[in-house]
Amino acid sequence: MATLRLSGREVNGRAVLGLFAKLQALWALNPVLFVEFVRHSRTRSYQPFGGRGTLKVLLNLGLVGEGRGSPVHDAIRDLVAVCVEGDGLAMRLFHPLEGAEQDSRPEPTAKLRDGTVVNPRIVATILMRLQQLLESDYVAFTEFVRFARGEKKDFFTGTLPVLISFGVIGMSAGEAVSASLQHVVDLIQEFIPDVELPQIGQMVACDLFVPVIQNAVVGQSGLDFNIRSPYAAEAKQATATPQAHASGNGEAPKKQTVSKDADARKHANAMHS
């Protein structure tokens, strides 16, 4: 038997470690999917971003069951409540058992430029995805950035399928769409994948990407979009760097140049005297 870290309950240690290994596998595979799974585990009606693609990954890892709503087993739900804290970009994973000191140390946090506290592991995954999108399809990247910023509501021709395939854009069912109707749509798409269905709900950006875009992506239009570090520490360092490199002894470069010119004039006068 073993003891859970927070509740103090006596549990089957081997069973807990086996289930925890599944959470660790998802955490290592894709922290963004991990966040979506935890949200789904905490709220039964929550639909993970990415739809069937996300649920298929979770099903393959044994974290959700088959059937309507992709249920999460109570044992896994209880484990999530013990070893996961925070939400969104600030979510962190802890070892669930007492005595596992090395594994139970909290992961480090960092601050974005706007002061938001985040888990760098999740942010790194998002930055990598944004960089891949920028390098593979710059037009789609700019469309996504402007959509995430709220600057536009539609997409340039041909870019929406790219953004959906990258997992950064999805469809929100919205309050007007009932669960039964969504279930019918899912069945049609499963058995007739090529059928074109009328749009249900609206297209939305993955909420995890929005704050990273706000802090990391610079540029407004055309060819000036780029990705920088989203962290406040790097922003302060970048601001201080030009001053630090102004000169080696604290004097401005201009003063050094004047000093060199004065020495040159002294040397020329000595030559002519």
C-alpha positions in Angstrom: 0.0 0.0 0.0 1.0 3.6 -0.5 -0.2 7.1 0.5 -1.5 9.7 -1.9 0.3 13.0 -1.7 -2.6 15.4 -0.9 -5.4 13.4 0.5 -3.4 11.0 2.6 -5.5 8.0 1.4 -4.1 4.6 1.5 -4.0 3.2 -2.1 -2.6 0.4 -4.2 0.8 1.9 -5.1 1.4 -0.3 -8.1 -2.0 0.6 -9.6 -1.4 4.3 -9.1 2.0 4.1 -10.7 0.6 2.3 -13.7 -2.0 4.9 -14.3 0.4 7.7 -13.6 2.7 6.3 -16.3 -0.1 6.9 -18.8 -0.4 10.5 -17.7 3.4 10.9 -18.0 3.3 9.5 -21.5 0.7 12.0 -22.6 2.6 14.8 -20.9 5.8 13.9 -22.7 4.0 13.3 -26.0 2.1 16.5 -26.2 1.5 18.9 -23.2 -1.2 20.7 -25.1 -3.2 17.5 -25.5 -2.5 16.8 -21.8 -4.2 20.1 -20.8 -7.2 19.2 -23.0 -7.5 15.8 -21.4 -7.3 17.2 -17.8 -10.1 19.6 -18.7 -12.1 16.7 -20.1 -11.4 14.7 -16.9 -12.4 17.6 -14.6 -15.6 18.5 -16.5 -17.5 15.6 -18.0 -19.3 17.7 -20.6 -16.0 19.4 -21.8 -15.1 18.6 -25.4 -11.3 18.5 -26.0 -10.0 20.8 -28.6 -9.2 18.9 -31.8 -12.3 16.7 -31.6 -12.0 13.1 -32.8 -8.2 13.4 -33.4 -7.6 14.3 -29.8 -9.9 11.7 -28.5 -8.3 9.0 -30.7 -4.9 9.7 -29.1 -6.4 9.6 -25.6 -8.2 6.4 -26.4 -5.0 4.8 -27.7 -3.3 5.7 -24.4 -6.1 4.2 -22.4 -7.1 7.5 -20.8 -10.7 7.6 -22.1 -13.2 4.9 -23.0 -15.2 4.3 -26.1 -18.7 5.5 -26.5 -20.6 8.7 -26.3 -18.8 11.4 -24.5 -15.5 9.5 -24.3 -15.8 8.9 -20.6 -12.9 9.0 -18.2 -12.7 6.2 -15.6 -13.2 7.2 -12.0 -9.8 5.9 -11.0 -8.1 8.1 -13.6 -10.3 11.0 -12.7 -9.3 10.7 -9.0 -5.6 10.5 -10.0 -5.8 13.6 -12.0 -7.3 15.4 -9.0 -4.3 14.5 -7.0 -1.4 15.0 -9.3 -2.4 17.9 -11.6 -2.7 21.5 -10.5 -3.5 24.7 -12.4 -5.1 25.2 -15.7 -4.1 26.2 -19.2 -0.5 27.3 -19.7 0.0 27.2 -15.9 -0.9 23.5 -15.6 1.7 21.3 -13.8 2.1 17.5 -13.2 3.2 16.1 -9.8 4.0 12.7 -8.6 0.9 11.4 -6.8 2.5 9.4 -4.0 4.1 10.7 -0.8 7.8 9.9 -0.4 8.6 10.3 -4.1 10.6 13.5 -3.4 12.6 13.6 -6.6 9.5 13.2 -8.8 7.2 15.4 -6.7 9.3 18.6 -6.9 7.2 21.2 -8.8 8.2 22.1 -12.3 9.6 25.6 -12.7 7.4 28.4 -13.8 8.1 31.5 -15.8 6.4 34.9 -16.6 5.4 36.0 -20.1 6.0 39.6 -21.2 2.5 40.5 -19.9 3.1 38.9 -16.5 1.2 35.7 -17.1 2.7 32.8 -15.1 3.1 29.7 -17.2 4.7 26.3 -17.4 7.6 26.6 -19.9 7.1 23.0 -21.1 3.7 23.8 -22.4 4.8 27.1 -23.9 7.7 25.4 -25.7 5.4 23.0 -27.4 3.2 25.8 -28.7 6.2 27.8 -29.8 7.5 24.8 -31.8 4.1 24.4 -33.4 4.0 28.1 -34.4 7.5 28.0 -35.8 6.6 24.9 -37.9 3.6 26.7 -39.2 5.5 29.8 -40.0 8.2 27.9 -41.9 5.8 25.6 -43.8 3.1 28.0 -44.7 3.7 31.7 -44.0 0.4 32.9 -45.4 -1.5 30.4 -43.1 0.6 31.6 -40.2 -0.3 35.2 -40.7 -4.0 34.3 -41.1 -3.9 32.4 -37.8 -2.1 35.2 -35.9 -4.6 37.8 -37.1 -7.5 35.5 -36.3 -6.2 34.8 -32.8 -5.7 38.5 -32.2 -9.3 39.1 -33.2 -8.4 41.2 -36.2 -10.4 39.1 -38.7 -13.1 36.4 -38.7 -12.5 34.6 -41.9 -9.5 33.1 -43.6 -7.7 33.5 -46.9 -8.5 30.9 -49.5 -6.9 27.5 -48.8 -5.5 28.4 -45.4 -8.2 27.0 -43.1 -7.5 23.3 -43.9 -3.8 23.9 -43.1 -4.7 25.5 -39.7 -7.0 22.7 -38.8 -4.4 20.1 -39.7 -1.9 21.9 -37.4 -4.4 21.7 -34.6 -4.5 25.4 -34.0 -8.1 26.0 -35.3 -11.2 24.0 -34.4 -14.9 24.3 -34.4 -16.9 25.3 -31.3 -20.3 23.7 -31.0 -21.6 26.6 -29.1 -24.6 26.8 -26.8 -27.1 26.4 -29.7 -25.9 23.0 -30.7 -27.2 20.1 -28.6 -25.2 17.1 -27.7 -27.5 14.8 -29.6 -27.0 16.8 -32.8 -23.3 16.8 -32.4 -23.4 13.1 -31.9 -25.3 12.7 -35.3 -22.7 14.9 -37.0 -19.9 12.7 -35.5 -21.5 9.5 -36.8 -22.0 10.9 -40.3 -18.3 12.0 -40.5 -17.2 8.7 -39.1 -19.0 6.6 -41.7 -18.9 9.0 -44.6 -15.7 11.0 -44.1 -15.9 12.8 -47.4 -19.4 14.3 -47.0 -19.6 18.1 -46.8 -21.7 19.0 -43.8 -23.1 22.5 -43.1 -21.1 24.4 -40.6 -22.1 24.0 -37.0 -21.0 26.5 -34.4 -18.0 28.7 -35.3 -14.3 28.4 -35.9 -12.2 29.2 -32.8 -8.5 29.3 -32.1 -7.1 27.0 -29.4 -7.1 29.1 -26.3 -3.6 27.9 -25.3 -2.1 29.5 -28.4 -3.7 33.0 -27.9 -1.6 34.3 -25.0 1.6 32.9 -26.5 0.8 34.7 -29.8 0.2 37.9 -27.9 3.6 37.7 -26.2 5.7 36.1 -28.9 4.6 37.1 -32.3 5.5 40.5 -33.6 4.3 42.1 -36.9 1.1 43.5 -38.2 0.8 42.6 -41.9 2.7 41.5 -45.0 6.1 40.1 -44.5 7.0 41.6 -41.1 5.6 38.7 -38.9 8.1 36.9 -36.8 8.4 35.0 -33.5 10.4 36.3 -30.5 10.9 35.0 -27.0 7.6 35.4 -25.1 9.2 35.7 -21.6 9.6 38.8 -19.5 13.2 37.9 -18.5 14.4 37.9 -22.1 12.5 41.1 -22.7 14.4 42.9 -19.9 17.7 41.4 -21.0 17.1 42.6 -24.6 16.4 46.1 -23.3 19.5 46.2 -21.2 21.8 44.7 -23.8 22.4 47.8 -26.0 23.5 49.8 -22.9 25.7 47.0 -21.6 27.5 46.9 -25.0 27.8 50.7 -25.4 31.4 50.6 -24.2 33.7 48.5 -22.1 34.4 51.1 -19.5 30.9 52.7 -19.1 31.6 55.6 -21.5 29.5 56.1 -24.6 31.2 55.2 -27.9 30.9 58.7 -29.1 33.2 59.9 -26.3 35.7 57.3 -27.1 35.8 58.5 -30.8 36.3 62.1 -29.7 39.2 61.0 -27.5 40.8 59.1 -30.3 40.4 62.2 -32.6 42.0 64.4 -30.0 45.0 62.0 -29.7 45.3 62.0 -33.5 45.4 65.8 -33.6 48.1 65.9 -30.8 50.2 63.4 -32.8 49.8 65.5 -36.0 50.8 68.7 -34.2 53.9 67.0 -32.7 54.9 65.9 -36.2 54.7 69.4 -37.6 56.4 71.2 -34.7 
